[in-house]
Amino acid sequence: MFYQELKANFEEKANPEQAQQLAGYMRNQFKFYGLHTPERRKIYHDFLLREKKKKKIDWNLLNRAWEDQYREMQYFVCDYLIAMKKYLTYNDIDRIERFVRTKQWWDTVDSLIKPIGDLGLRDARINELMLEWSTDSDFWVRRVAIEHQLLRKKKMNTDLLAQIIENNLNSQEFFINKAIGWALRDYSKTNSEWARQFIAENYDRMAKLSIIEGSKYL
């Protein structure tokens, strides 16, 4: 099974000094092998190419990797889902949601937005789901809703973006206010007038951090 092969490769290339640095960067919440992104991705690059040819997602592999104690395994899951995003369907969203709701931190959450966002362009049911997530009690889930349209440019659903952000105004949570700013900043590159108007209309309800981040290119 590829899981064992992957684990053996990670162990062979482990760097204890870098592992300590990476763990510290993530506030010592996770164990690391100590592999930086290019080195890590090189290990499973060919495997992902083979998986694309199969056009079928191996959820058993992903679930086992997600449960692994080392953070690089969760990164593998995220990279796998991004590589295989065109083969995801709405029926897979419950499985992805489990990844969103467990072992949470910005690194995995901000990667999982990519396959969810791509699916949203192909299945309108994601819009309603993201509206639900935008009021969830878990702020990491709300962050996914806020960020899932990043990089959409002219494909942005502005009504959806506005409603999701409005559902999260007056938040005291750093990761929410940062996400709001990022979403507005990203779309301001495509439609600066829309972003400028949204900030002006909601200025009194927006956190200073959101305004600073959202106004960066305005």
C-alpha positions as CSV (number, residue, x, y, z in Angstrom):
1,M,0.0,0.0,0.0
2,F,1.3,3.4,-0.9
3,Y,0.8,4.7,2.6
4,Q,3.6,2.5,3.9
5,E,5.8,3.4,1.0
6,L,5.2,7.1,1.6
7,K,5.8,6.8,5.3
8,A,9.1,5.0,4.6
9,N,10.2,7.7,2.2
10,F,9.4,10.4,4.7
11,E,11.2,8.6,7.4
12,E,14.3,8.1,5.2
13,K,14.5,11.8,4.4
14,A,13.5,13.1,7.8
15,N,15.4,16.1,9.1
16,P,15.2,16.4,12.9
17,E,16.5,20.0,13.1
18,Q,14.0,21.2,10.5
19,A,11.3,19.1,12.1
20,Q,11.8,21.1,15.3
21,Q,11.7,24.4,13.5
22,L,8.5,23.5,11.6
23,A,6.8,22.3,14.8
24,G,7.7,25.5,16.5
25,Y,6.3,27.5,13.6
26,M,3.0,25.6,14.0
27,R,3.0,26.3,17.8
28,N,4.1,22.7,18.5
29,Q,0.7,21.4,17.7
30,F,1.9,18.7,15.3
31,K,4.9,16.4,14.8
32,F,7.0,16.8,11.7
33,Y,9.4,14.8,9.7
34,G,11.1,18.0,8.8
35,L,10.5,18.1,5.1
36,H,10.0,21.4,3.3
37,T,7.4,21.6,0.6
38,P,9.5,21.0,-2.6
39,E,11.2,18.0,-1.1
40,R,8.0,16.6,0.3
41,R,6.1,16.9,-3.0
42,K,8.9,15.4,-5.0
43,I,8.4,12.2,-3.0
44,Y,4.9,11.6,-4.2
45,H,4.9,13.5,-7.5
46,D,5.0,10.4,-9.7
47,F,2.3,8.7,-7.5
48,L,-0.1,11.6,-8.1
49,L,0.5,11.4,-11.8
50,R,-0.5,7.7,-11.7
51,E,-3.6,8.5,-9.6
52,K,-4.8,11.1,-12.2
53,K,-4.7,8.4,-14.8
54,K,-6.9,6.2,-12.6
55,K,-9.4,9.1,-12.2
56,K,-10.6,7.6,-8.9
57,I,-9.9,8.9,-5.4
58,D,-8.5,6.5,-2.9
59,W,-10.3,7.6,0.2
60,N,-8.9,4.7,2.3
61,L,-5.4,6.0,1.6
62,L,-6.5,9.6,2.4
63,N,-8.2,8.7,5.7
64,R,-5.2,6.6,6.8
65,A,-2.8,9.4,6.0
66,W,-5.0,12.0,7.7
67,E,-4.9,10.0,10.9
68,D,-1.1,9.8,10.9
69,Q,0.6,11.7,13.6
70,Y,3.0,13.5,11.3
71,R,1.9,16.8,9.6
72,E,3.5,16.0,6.3
73,M,0.8,13.3,5.9
74,Q,-2.0,15.8,6.2
75,Y,-0.1,17.9,3.6
76,F,-0.1,14.9,1.3
77,V,-3.8,14.5,1.6
78,C,-4.3,18.2,0.7
79,D,-2.0,18.0,-2.3
80,Y,-3.8,14.8,-3.4
81,L,-7.2,16.4,-3.3
82,I,-5.9,19.4,-5.2
83,A,-4.4,17.2,-7.8
84,M,-7.6,15.1,-8.1
85,K,-10.1,18.0,-7.7
86,K,-11.7,17.5,-11.1
87,Y,-12.8,14.0,-10.0
88,L,-14.5,15.2,-6.9
89,T,-18.3,15.3,-6.7
90,Y,-20.7,16.8,-4.2
91,N,-21.1,13.3,-2.6
92,D,-17.4,13.6,-1.5
93,I,-18.0,16.8,0.5
94,D,-18.7,15.0,3.8
95,R,-15.3,13.3,3.6
96,I,-13.6,16.6,2.9
97,E,-15.5,18.2,5.8
98,R,-14.0,15.7,8.2
99,F,-10.6,16.9,7.2
100,V,-11.7,20.5,7.6
101,R,-13.0,19.8,11.1
102,T,-10.0,17.8,12.4
103,K,-6.3,18.5,13.0
104,Q,-7.2,22.1,12.2
105,W,-4.8,24.9,11.6
106,W,-4.4,27.5,8.8
107,D,-2.0,25.3,6.8
108,T,-4.5,22.5,6.0
109,V,-7.6,24.7,6.1
110,D,-6.2,27.1,3.5
111,S,-5.3,24.1,1.3
112,L,-8.7,22.4,1.5
113,I,-10.4,25.6,0.2
114,K,-8.9,24.8,-3.3
115,P,-10.8,21.5,-4.1
116,I,-13.9,22.9,-2.4
117,G,-13.8,26.1,-4.4
118,D,-13.2,24.2,-7.7
119,L,-16.2,21.9,-6.9
120,G,-18.3,25.0,-6.3
121,L,-17.7,26.1,-9.9
122,R,-19.2,22.8,-11.1
123,D,-22.0,22.3,-8.5
124,A,-24.2,25.1,-7.3
125,R,-25.1,23.2,-4.2
126,I,-21.7,24.2,-2.8
127,N,-23.0,27.8,-2.6
128,E,-25.7,26.9,-0.1
129,L,-23.3,24.7,1.8
130,M,-20.8,27.6,2.1
131,L,-23.6,29.9,3.4
132,E,-24.3,27.3,6.1
133,W,-20.6,27.0,6.9
134,S,-20.3,30.8,7.1
135,T,-22.4,30.7,10.3
136,D,-20.9,27.5,11.8
137,S,-19.8,27.5,15.4
138,D,-16.3,26.4,14.3
139,F,-14.4,29.4,13.1
140,W,-12.1,27.3,10.9
141,V,-15.2,26.1,9.0
142,R,-16.3,29.7,8.6
143,R,-12.8,30.5,7.3
144,V,-13.2,27.9,4.6
145,A,-16.5,29.6,3.5
146,I,-14.9,33.0,3.4
147,E,-11.9,31.9,1.4
148,H,-13.3,29.2,-0.9
149,Q,-13.7,31.7,-3.8
150,L,-10.1,32.9,-3.7
151,L,-8.5,33.4,-7.2
152,R,-11.8,33.1,-9.0
153,K,-11.4,36.6,-10.6
154,K,-14.3,37.1,-13.1
155,K,-16.0,33.9,-12.0
156,M,-16.5,35.4,-8.5
157,N,-20.0,35.1,-7.1
158,T,-20.1,38.5,-5.5
159,D,-23.5,38.1,-3.9
160,L,-22.3,34.9,-2.2
161,L,-19.0,36.6,-1.1
162,A,-20.8,39.6,0.3
163,Q,-23.3,37.4,2.3
164,I,-20.6,35.2,3.7
165,I,-18.5,38.1,4.8
166,E,-21.5,39.9,6.3
167,N,-22.2,36.8,8.3
168,N,-18.8,37.2,9.9
169,L,-18.5,40.9,10.5
170,N,-18.0,42.0,14.1
171,S,-15.9,38.9,14.7
172,Q,-13.1,39.1,17.3
173,E,-11.3,36.1,15.8
174,F,-8.0,36.9,14.1
175,F,-8.2,34.1,11.5
176,I,-11.7,35.2,10.5
177,N,-10.8,38.9,10.2
178,K,-7.6,38.0,8.2
179,A,-9.6,35.8,5.9
180,I,-12.1,38.6,5.2
181,G,-9.3,40.9,4.3
182,W,-7.7,38.4,2.0
183,A,-10.9,37.6,0.2
184,L,-11.5,41.3,-0.4
185,R,-7.9,42.0,-1.4
186,D,-7.9,39.1,-3.8
187,Y,-11.1,40.2,-5.6
188,S,-10.0,43.9,-5.6
189,K,-7.4,42.9,-8.2
190,T,-10.3,42.0,-10.5
191,N,-12.9,44.5,-9.4
192,S,-11.5,47.3,-7.3
193,E,-14.7,49.3,-7.3
194,W,-16.7,46.5,-5.9
195,A,-14.2,45.9,-3.1
196,R,-13.9,49.6,-2.4
197,Q,-17.7,50.0,-2.1
198,F,-18.1,46.9,0.1
199,I,-15.5,48.2,2.5
200,A,-17.1,51.7,2.6
201,E,-20.6,50.3,3.2
202,N,-19.5,48.0,6.0
203,Y,-16.6,50.1,7.4
204,D,-18.1,50.5,10.9
205,R,-18.7,46.8,11.2
206,M,-15.4,45.6,9.9
207,A,-12.3,44.8,12.0
208,K,-9.3,47.1,11.4
209,L,-7.3,44.1,10.2
210,S,-9.9,43.2,7.5
211,I,-9.9,46.8,6.3
212,I,-6.1,47.0,6.1
213,E,-5.8,43.7,4.3
214,G,-8.7,44.3,2.0
215,S,-7.5,47.8,1.0
216,K,-4.0,46.8,0.2
217,Y,-4.4,47.3,-3.6
218,L,-7.1,50.0,-3.5
